[in-house]
Amino acid sequence: MGAEPARRVIRLSPDYGNVWSLWESSTPERPTNYSMQPSDYRLSEDLTDRLRRWHQEWDAQRLYEQSWDTPEQQERWNQEGLAIAHQLHSEVRHFADVSYRGELLA
C-alpha cells in the first residue's frame, strides 16, 4: 500500500485579476491551475453567488489605491469572508481543507 496523498488545501483570498478568490497549489498527485473556479469543486449556486459578491465588493473598494470607506464596512466584509470560508469548508470537507486569512478551518 502506498502513502495516502496529502489533503488538498483551498485558500480563500481575493487578488486582482481573479474573480473567484480560490487558490490551490498543484501537487505531483493532483495538478491544478492554481487559480481555481467554483466549478472545479462543484460548489453550490448559493456559495458561488456569495463568492462573486464578496470579491466584487473587495474589488470595488480599489484597495490598491485607498483603504475601505469605513472600518465597519471592512469588518462586515471580513465577517462575510469568514462565513463564506465556513460554507466552503462544509461543501469540500470530504476532500479538502480551507484556509482563510492564513488559518486552516477546523
C-alpha positions, 0 to 999 in steps of 0.5 A: 500500500502506498502513502495516502496523498496529502489533503488538498488545501483551498485558500480563500483570498481575493487578488486582482485579476481573479474573480473567484478568490480560490487558490490551490497549489498543484501537487505531483498527485493532483495538478491544478491551475492554481487559480481555481473556479467554483466549478472545479469543486462543484460548489453550490449556486448559493456559495458561488453567488456569495463568492462573486459578491464578496470579491466584487465588493473587495474589488470595488473598494480599489484597495490598491489605491485607498483603504475601505470607506469605513472600518465597519464596512471592512469588518462586515466584509471580513465577517462575510469572508469568514462565513463564506470560508465556513460554507466552503469548508462544509461543501469540500470537507470530504476532500479538502481543507480551507484556509482563510486569512492564513488559518486552516478551518477546523 
